[in-house]
Amino acid sequence: MCGIVGYIGKRDVAPLLLEGLQRLEYRGYDSAGIVVTSPKTAGLKMVKAKGRVRDLEAKVPARFKGTTGIAHTRWATHGAPSDVNAHPHMSADHKVAVVHNGIIDNAADLRRKLEADGVEFLSETDTEVLTHLIARSTAEKLEDKVRETLRLVEGTYGIAVMHADFGDRIVVARNGSPVVLGIGEKEMFVASDIAALVAHTRQIVTLDDGEMATLKADDFRTYTTEGTRTSAEPTTVEWEAASYDMGGHDTYMHKEIHEQAEAVDRVLRGRIDDRFSTVHLGGLNLDAREARRIRRVKILGCGTSYHAGMIGAQMIEELARIPADAEPASEFRYRNAVVDPDTLYVAVSQSGETYDVLAAVQELKRKGARVLGVVNVVGSAIAREADGGIYVHAGPEVCVVSTKCFTNTTVAFALLALHLGRTRDLSVRDGKRIIEGLRKLPEQITEILKQEDEVRQLAEEYADARSMLFIGRVRGYPVAREASLKLKEVSYIHAEAYPASELKHGPLALIEPALPTVAIVPDDDLLEKNRAALEEIKARSGKILAVAHRDQEKADRTIVVPKNEDELDPILLGLPLQLLAYHTAKVLGRDIDKPRNLAKSVTVE
């Protein structure tokens, strides 16, 4: 994987493709490449480069003209980053070029068979197998060549294919990895992410798994991998190209941290029902009678989405009094879990395309479960597969590490918890209390972010730490987990999160002056328990940074955040720690928007 861009029309294609790749840089990658052709030129022309898109752009010659092309940014799965392993991959006769996101599971077997037939491979990638299979197909049409090849492969793919003998088209296909068509005026686009398209068109078609498409300059058609025509109507995306600009900030991460007040206002807008002290969530497709039959809620996500799910599970238990828990989707899908008809399953994903989450959703649907999606991207795979759901309306999130989408997802879970609670036994009084708390959030977020200078000074103090410990109890524990993840993702400082109650069961052995502890200390019924944990650390000469609603005497430093309702406090407590991770990474000179080894949308296992 990581990013695909393609174009067919009348414009000079190379600048368009390079611009599209630049808009996909946030997804994380290690090399890039481009192939172009036109009716006036013979054959395909290709340039590839290890490194950034700017390294590729520097290698593209001045006479690299064409009106049709495909391009790719690669995040390594098979073979180390190199010019040779970069996409696109071209057949030996230079007639077929392929870009591919995903993983071909049986690539090794197919490779051995092709090598036995005399095919020489240049790269270590699984993608090159596709190129040779398409080139060797005896089918007359390009679509049939691709279809024959896809019947032989097992695994996930989002692909775009060009052929020198079929210069009037690009053929694309999807199975488990996103492919989006952009519909223009006598020109067509394709990409793995709408970010590469919105500068040119807001009319898109999202392919389903098992679907293919042929793009020509003035037309497109969609069909299944079996050849049956499908009907695809373009939809209008709400995000504009300006949403992907940096807006005067040094990095997208900094911009997105500071967009959170506005983003939270968006997720609340039009959903609060003051008359009945509840919320409107029409997209759930879940009536009151069905909601009352729910006996358990299971939330599935990966990474940051999993942590948001942990906070969501606690809110659902507290407000709706329904047993709820969160689990990594990557574990759930492999453990042959018992699927209960009275359980509501909730799949969480910023992109709506996270493969582990999508695979869990598909398995749950196969077993007859009811699944809701909590996603940011309208029309994404999980949104389409789920029975209903909530869009979190965070807007485009470009930085690889998630900040505003995490916050909006936790607010979306608060809305879901309130909705389920008011459907069941939550009182009008408590409903009003939560609604008042929700309305305070944007202003309180702004208040927290005004402390940035203080957090910057703390980052300078902690940047030389080799490791950090994050602790929290009950509501504070998922906040600690997410803060720990943010620090290690963007600064590369090792960090671990533990429940504060578990300190005496092992982690206390690590405490020493060189290991700073970040403690989440909300002003709730567990305040004294959390203070006891600080005492344990201080007694062992540990250095403590507390995030709390009032100054903590046992902490060396305290970041004070405004108090909301107990159930909603976790939404706010992690915000200063996003800033801490950001400024620590900045002190250390990290590539903040594109951390090493990571990708934004993880569409492989």
C-alpha positions in Angstrom: 0.0 0.0 0.0 -0.2 3.3 0.2 -1.5 5.9 -2.3 -2.8 5.6 -5.9 -3.5 8.4 -8.3 -4.6 8.1 -12.0 -5.9 10.4 -14.7 -7.1 10.2 -18.3 -8.1 13.2 -20.3 -6.5 16.0 -22.3 -4.3 17.7 -19.8 -0.6 17.2 -19.3 -0.8 14.3 -16.8 2.6 14.3 -15.0 2.0 17.6 -13.0 -1.5 16.4 -12.1 -0.2 13.1 -10.8 2.6 14.6 -8.8 0.2 17.0 -7.2 -2.1 14.1 -6.3 0.8 12.2 -4.8 1.7 15.2 -2.7 -1.8 15.4 -1.3 -1.5 11.7 -0.3 1.9 12.1 1.4 0.2 12.2 4.8 -0.7 8.5 4.4 3.0 7.5 5.0 5.3 6.0 2.3 8.9 5.2 1.4 9.0 5.5 -2.4 7.0 6.8 -5.3 6.6 6.3 -9.1 4.7 7.4 -12.2 3.8 6.0 -15.6 2.4 8.1 -18.5 1.4 7.7 -22.1 -0.8 9.4 -24.7 -2.3 8.7 -28.1 0.5 10.6 -29.7 3.3 8.6 -28.0 4.3 5.0 -28.4 4.5 2.8 -25.3 4.6 3.6 -21.6 7.2 5.9 -19.9 8.1 5.3 -16.3 10.1 7.0 -13.5 10.5 5.7 -9.9 12.4 6.8 -6.9 13.0 5.8 -3.3 12.2 8.7 -0.9 9.8 11.5 -1.1 7.6 12.8 -3.9 10.0 15.6 -4.3 12.8 13.1 -5.1 10.5 11.6 -7.8 9.7 15.0 -9.2 13.4 15.8 -9.5 13.9 12.7 -11.6 11.1 13.3 -14.0 12.5 14.6 -17.3 11.3 17.8 -19.1 9.9 15.8 -22.0 7.9 13.4 -19.8 4.6 14.3 -21.6 1.3 12.3 -21.7 -2.4 12.6 -21.2 -3.0 9.3 -19.4 -1.1 8.1 -16.3 -1.0 6.3 -13.0 1.2 7.0 -10.0 1.8 5.6 -6.5 3.4 6.2 -3.1 4.5 2.9 -1.5 4.6 1.8 2.1 6.7 -1.3 2.1 5.1 -4.7 2.7 7.2 -6.9 0.4 10.8 -5.8 -0.1 12.8 -3.0 1.4 12.3 0.6 0.1 14.2 1.0 -3.2 13.8 2.4 -6.7 13.2 -1.1 -8.0 10.6 -2.1 -5.4 8.7 1.2 -6.0 5.5 1.2 -7.9 4.4 1.2 -10.7 5.6 -2.2 -11.9 6.0 -2.9 -15.6 6.0 -6.1 -17.6 9.1 -7.2 -19.5 7.7 -6.0 -22.8 7.0 -2.6 -21.3 3.3 -2.9 -22.3 1.6 -3.3 -18.9 2.0 -1.1 -15.8 0.3 -1.7 -12.4 0.0 0.2 -9.2 -1.4 -1.7 -6.2 -2.4 -1.3 -2.6 -3.0 -4.4 -0.5 -1.3 -7.7 -0.2 -1.4 -10.7 -2.5 -1.4 -13.7 -0.1 -0.5 -16.3 -2.7 2.2 -14.2 -4.4 5.0 -16.6 -3.5 3.2 -19.6 -5.2 2.3 -17.5 -8.3 5.9 -16.2 -8.5 7.4 -19.7 -8.5 5.1 -20.7 -11.3 5.9 -17.7 -13.4 9.7 -18.2 -12.8 9.3 -21.8 -13.9 7.8 -20.5 -17.1 10.9 -18.3 -17.7 9.6 -14.9 -16.3 12.4 -12.9 -14.7 11.4 -10.7 -11.7 13.1 -7.4 -11.1 11.6 -6.6 -7.7 10.8 -8.4 -4.4 7.2 -7.2 -4.4 4.0 -9.2 -4.6 2.6 -6.5 -7.0 5.0 -7.5 -9.8 3.2 -10.9 -10.0 0.0 -9.0 -11.1 1.9 -7.2 -13.9 3.3 -10.4 -15.4 0.0 -12.3 -15.2 -1.8 -9.5 -17.0 0.9 -9.3 -19.6 0.7 -13.1 -20.3 -3.1 -13.2 -20.5 -4.3 -14.2 -24.0 -7.7 -12.4 -23.5 -8.4 -9.8 -26.2 -9.7 -7.0 -24.0 -7.7 -5.3 -21.2 -10.7 -5.7 -18.8 -10.7 -9.5 -19.5 -6.9 -9.7 -19.0 -7.3 -8.0 -15.6 -10.3 -10.2 -14.7 -8.5 -13.4 -15.6 -5.6 -12.4 -13.4 -7.8 -11.5 -10.4 -9.3 -14.9 -10.5 -5.8 -16.4 -9.8 -4.9 -14.2 -6.8 -5.9 -14.4 -3.2 -5.6 -11.4 -0.9 -6.5 -7.7 -0.9 -6.0 -5.2 -3.7 -6.9 -1.8 -5.0 -5.2 -1.6 -8.4 -5.0 0.6 -11.5 -3.7 -0.9 -14.8 -2.5 0.7 -18.0 -1.6 -1.2 -21.2 0.3 0.2 -24.2 -2.2 -1.5 -26.6 -5.2 0.1 -24.8 -4.0 3.7 -24.5 -7.6 5.0 -24.3 -8.4 3.5 -20.9 -7.3 2.8 -17.3 -8.8 -0.3 -15.7 -9.2 -0.4 -11.9 -10.4 -3.0 -9.3 -11.0 -3.2 -5.6 -11.0 -6.0 -3.0 -10.4 -4.8 0.5 -8.4 -1.6 -0.4 -10.2 1.6 -1.4 -10.6 2.8 -5.0 -12.4 6.1 -5.7 -13.3 7.4 -9.1 -13.4 11.2 -9.8 -15.8 12.2 -12.5 -14.8 15.3 -14.4 -15.7 17.1 -17.6 -14.3 14.9 -20.4 -11.7 13.7 -18.0 -11.6 11.0 -15.3 -9.6 10.5 -12.2 -8.9 7.6 -9.9 -7.3 7.5 -6.4 -7.2 5.6 -3.2 -8.3 8.6 -1.2 -10.5 11.6 -2.1 -7.8 13.9 -0.9 -6.1 13.5 -4.3 -9.3 14.3 -6.2 -11.0 17.3 -4.5 -8.8 19.9 -6.2 -10.3 18.8 -9.5 -13.7 17.3 -8.9 -16.1 16.7 -6.0 -18.1 14.1 -8.0 -17.0 10.7 -6.9 -17.9 7.0 -7.2 -16.5 4.6 -4.6 -16.0 1.1 -5.8 -17.3 -1.9 -3.6 -15.2 -5.0 -3.0 -15.4 -7.3 -6.0 -16.0 -4.3 -8.3 -14.0 -3.1 -11.3 -14.2 0.0 -13.5 -13.0 1.2 -16.9 -12.1 4.8 -17.2 -12.0 6.7 -20.5 -11.7 10.4 -21.0 -15.4 10.9 -21.6 -17.0 8.0 -19.8 -16.7 5.3 -17.1 -18.4 2.1 -16.4 -18.4 -0.2 -13.4 -18.9 -4.0 -13.3 -18.1 -7.0 -11.1 -15.0 -9.1 -11.4 -17.4 -11.6 -13.0 -18.3 -9.1 -15.7 -21.8 -8.1 -14.6 -22.6 -4.4 -15.1 -23.2 -2.4 -11.9 -24.9 0.9 -11.6 -22.8 3.6 -9.9 -24.2 7.1 -9.4 -21.7 9.9 -8.5 -22.1 11.5 -5.2 -20.8 15.0 -4.1 -18.2 15.0 -1.4 -18.5 17.8 1.3 -14.8 18.4 1.7 -13.0 21.0 -0.5 -9.4 21.3 -1.6 -8.8 24.1 1.0 -9.6 21.6 3.8 -6.2 20.0 3.0 -4.2 23.2 3.2 -2.0 23.8 6.2 -3.6 27.1 7.0 -0.6 28.9 8.3 0.5 26.2 10.7 3.9 24.6 10.6 2.4 21.1 10.4 -0.9 19.4 9.8 -0.8 17.9 13.3 -0.6 21.4 14.9 -3.4 22.6 12.6 -5.6 19.7 13.5 -5.1 20.0 17.2 -6.2 23.6 17.0 -9.3 22.7 14.8 -10.8 20.6 17.6 -13.2 23.1 19.1 -14.7 23.8 15.6 -14.7 20.0 14.8 -16.6 19.2 18.1 -19.1 21.9 17.3 -19.7 20.2 13.9 -20.3 16.7 15.4 -22.9 18.2 17.8 -24.6 20.5 15.3 -28.2 19.5 14.6 -28.1 16.4 16.8 -29.2 17.7 20.2 -32.9 17.4 21.2 -33.6 19.7 24.1 -37.2 18.9 24.2 -36.6 15.3 25.3 -33.1 15.8 26.7 -31.6 13.4 24.1 -30.0 13.5 20.7 -31.1 12.7 17.1 -29.0 10.0 15.5 -31.2 9.0 12.5 -28.3 7.2 10.8 -28.3 4.5 13.4 -31.3 2.8 11.8 -32.2 1.6 15.3 -35.6 2.2 16.7 -36.4 2.5 20.4 -37.8 -1.1 20.6 -34.6 -2.5 19.0 -32.5 -0.3 21.3 -34.2 -1.7 24.4 -33.5 -5.3 23.3 -29.7 -4.7 23.3 -28.1 -6.6 26.1 -24.4 -5.9 25.4 -22.3 -3.5 23.3 -19.0 -4.6 21.8 -16.8 -1.9 20.2 -14.1 -2.8 17.7 -11.3 -0.5 16.5 -7.5 -0.4 16.1 -5.0 2.0 17.6 -6.5 5.4 18.4 -9.9 4.2 17.3 -9.7 1.4 19.9 -8.8 3.9 22.6 -11.8 6.0 21.6 -13.9 2.8 21.8 -12.6 2.2 25.4 -13.9 5.7 26.4 -17.1 5.0 24.5 -17.7 1.7 26.3 -17.3 3.4 29.7 -19.8 6.1 28.7 -22.3 3.5 27.5 -22.1 1.6 30.7 -22.4 4.7 32.8 -25.2 6.4 31.0 -27.2 3.5 29.4 -26.3 0.8 32.0 -25.6 -1.7 29.2 -22.6 -3.9 29.7 -20.0 -2.6 27.1 -16.4 -3.2 26.3 -13.9 -2.4 23.6 -11.5 -4.8 21.8 -8.8 -4.5 19.1 -10.5 -5.5 15.9 -7.2 -7.1 14.8 -7.6 -9.6 17.7 -11.4 -10.1 17.5 -11.4 -11.2 13.9 -9.0 -14.1 14.6 -10.4 -15.5 17.8 -13.6 -17.1 16.6 -15.6 -15.0 19.0 -19.2 -16.0 20.0 -21.5 -13.7 18.2 -24.6 -12.9 20.3 -27.8 -11.8 18.6 -28.5 -9.4 21.5 -25.2 -7.7 21.2 -24.8 -4.4 19.3 -21.4 -4.3 17.6 -19.8 -0.9 16.8 -16.9 -0.6 14.3 -14.7 2.4 14.7 -12.3 3.8 12.0 -11.2 7.3 11.0 -10.8 6.3 7.4 -13.7 3.8 7.3 -11.3 1.5 5.4 -9.1 0.1 8.1 -8.7 -3.5 6.9 -8.7 -5.3 10.3 -11.9 -3.4 11.3 -13.5 -4.0 7.9 -12.7 -7.7 8.0 -14.3 -7.9 11.5 -17.4 -6.2 10.2 -17.7 -8.6 7.3 -17.4 -11.6 9.6 -20.0 -10.2 12.0 -22.4 -9.5 9.1 -21.8 -13.1 7.8 -22.9 -14.3 11.2 -26.0 -12.2 11.3 -24.9 -9.5 13.8 -26.1 -5.9 13.9 -23.2 -3.6 13.2 -23.0 0.1 13.5 -20.1 2.2 12.1 -18.5 5.2 13.7 -16.4 6.7 10.9 -15.2 10.0 9.5 -15.3 9.4 5.8 -18.7 9.5 4.2 -19.3 6.5 1.8 -16.3 4.6 3.1 -16.3 0.8 3.1 -17.3 0.4 6.8 -20.0 3.0 6.4 -21.5 1.0 3.5 -21.1 -2.4 5.1 -22.6 -1.4 8.5 -26.4 -1.4 9.2 -26.2 2.2 10.4 -23.9 4.5 12.2 -22.6 7.9 13.1 -20.4 10.1 11.0 -18.0 12.0 13.3 -17.6 15.1 10.9 -14.0 15.8 12.0 -13.2 17.0 8.5 -10.1 15.8 6.6 -7.3 14.6 8.9 -4.0 14.8 7.1 -1.4 14.1 9.7 -0.7 10.4 10.2 -1.3 10.6 13.9 -5.0 11.2 14.8 -6.0 14.1 17.0 -9.2 15.8 16.1 -10.8 12.6 14.8 -10.0 10.9 18.1 -11.7 13.7 20.0 -14.7 13.8 17.7 -15.1 10.0 17.9 -15.2 10.2 21.7 -17.9 12.9 21.4 -19.8 10.7 19.0 -19.7 7.9 21.6 -21.1 10.4 24.2 -24.0 11.0 21.8 -24.6 7.3 21.3 -24.4 6.7 25.1 -26.9 9.5 25.7 -29.2 8.2 23.0 -29.2 4.6 24.4 -29.5 5.9 28.0 -32.6 8.1 27.3 -34.1 5.2 25.4 -33.8 3.1 28.5 -33.6 4.5 32.1 -31.5 7.7 32.0 -33.5 10.5 33.6 -34.5 13.7 31.9 -32.3 15.5 34.6 -29.2 13.5 33.7 -30.0 13.9 30.0 -30.0 17.7 30.4 -26.8 17.5 32.5 -24.9 15.6 29.7 -26.3 18.0 27.0 -25.1 21.0 29.0 -21.7 19.3 29.3 -21.5 18.6 25.6 -22.3 22.2 24.8 -19.4 23.4 27.0 -16.8 21.3 25.2 -15.8 23.6 22.3 -15.2 26.5 24.7 -13.3 24.3 27.1 -11.1 22.9 24.3 -10.2 26.4 23.3 -9.3 27.2 26.9 -7.0 24.1 27.1 -5.2 25.0 23.9 -4.4 28.4 25.2 -1.9 26.7 27.6 0.3 25.7 24.6 3.3 27.8 25.7 3.3 26.1 29.1 3.1 22.7 27.4 5.9 23.7 25.1 8.2 24.3 28.1 7.3 20.9 29.5 8.2 19.3 26.2 11.6 20.8 26.3 12.0 19.4 29.9 10.9 15.9 29.0 12.4 15.5 25.5 15.5 13.9 26.8 13.6 11.0 28.5 14.3 7.6 27.1 11.0 6.2 28.3 7.8 7.5 30.0 5.0 5.9 32.0 1.4 7.0 31.7 -1.1 6.0 34.3 -4.9 6.5 34.8 -7.7 4.8 36.7 -11.0 3.8 35.1 -12.0 6.9 33.1 -8.4 8.0 33.0 -6.9 4.7 31.8 -7.9 5.0 28.1 -6.7 8.6 28.2 -3.3 7.4 29.4 -3.2 4.7 26.7 -4.0 7.3 23.9 -1.5 9.8 25.3 1.2 7.1 25.4 0.5 6.1 21.9 0.7 9.7 20.6 4.1 10.2 22.3 5.6 7.1 20.8 4.1 7.6 17.4 5.3 11.1 16.8 8.4 11.5 19.0 9.7 7.9 19.0 10.2 8.0 22.8 9.2 4.6 24.3 6.1 5.0 26.4 3.8 2.6 28.2 0.4 3.0 29.8 -0.9 1.1 32.9 -4.0 1.4 35.1 -2.9 3.3 38.2 -4.3 0.5 40.3 -1.8 -1.9 38.7 1.3 0.0 39.7 1.9 -2.1 42.8 1.5 -5.3 40.7 4.7 -4.8 38.8 5.4 -1.4 37.2 6.6 0.2 40.4 9.8 -1.7 39.8 10.5 0.7 36.9 10.1 3.9 38.9 13.3 6.0 39.2 14.2 9.7 38.7 15.0 9.0 35.0 11.5 7.6 34.2 8.9 10.4 34.2 5.3 9.4 34.9 2.3 11.2 33.4 -0.7 10.8 35.6 -4.3 11.4 34.6 -6.1 12.6 37.8 -9.7 13.7 37.2 -11.6 15.3 40.0 -14.1 12.5 40.5 -14.9 9.8 43.1 -11.5 8.2 42.5 -9.5 11.3 43.2 -8.1 10.1 46.5 -7.2 6.7 45.0 -5.3 8.5 42.2 -3.5 10.7 44.8 -2.4 7.5 46.6 -0.8 6.3 43.4 1.1 9.6 43.2 2.3 9.0 46.7 3.7 5.6 45.7 5.6 7.1 42.8 6.9 10.0 44.8 8.1 7.7 47.6 10.4 6.1 45.0 11.8 9.4 43.8 9.7 9.3 40.6 9.1 12.5 38.6 5.4 13.2 38.0 3.5 15.3 35.5 -0.2 15.4 36.4 -3.1 16.3 34.1 -5.9 17.2 36.5 -8.7 19.6 37.4 -6.8 21.2 40.2 -3.1 21.4 41.2 -1.7 18.2 42.6 0.6 18.7 45.5 2.5 15.4 44.9 3.2 16.2 41.3 6.3 18.1 40.1 4.1 19.8 37.5 0.3 19.9 36.9 -1.5 20.8 33.7 -4.9 22.0 34.9 -7.9 21.4 32.6 -11.4 22.7 33.0 -13.9 20.4 34.7 -16.9 19.0 32.8 -19.3 16.2 33.8 -17.5 13.2 35.1 -18.6 11.0 32.2 -17.3 13.6 29.7 -14.0 14.5 31.4 -12.0 12.0 29.4 -12.7 13.9 26.2 -10.8 16.9 27.6 -8.1 15.3 29.7 -6.0 14.0 26.8 -5.9 17.3 24.8 -2.8 18.9 26.5 -1.0 15.6 26.0 -1.5 15.8 22.3 0.3 19.1 22.5 3.0 17.5 24.7 3.6 14.8 22.0 3.7 17.4 19.3 6.2 19.8 21.0 8.4 16.9 22.2 8.6 15.7 18.6 9.4 19.2 17.4 12.2 19.6 20.0 13.6 16.3 18.7 13.4 17.3 15.1 11.0 14.5 14.0 9.0 14.4 10.8 5.8 15.1 12.7 3.2 14.7 9.9 4.8 11.5 8.5 6.3 9.4 11.4 8.6 6.7 10.3 7.2 3.2 9.6 3.6 4.4 9.9 0.7 4.9 7.4 -2.5 6.8 7.8 -5.0 4.3 6.4 -3.9 0.8 7.2 -5.5 -1.3 4.5 -3.4 -4.4 5.0 -3.2 -7.0 7.7 
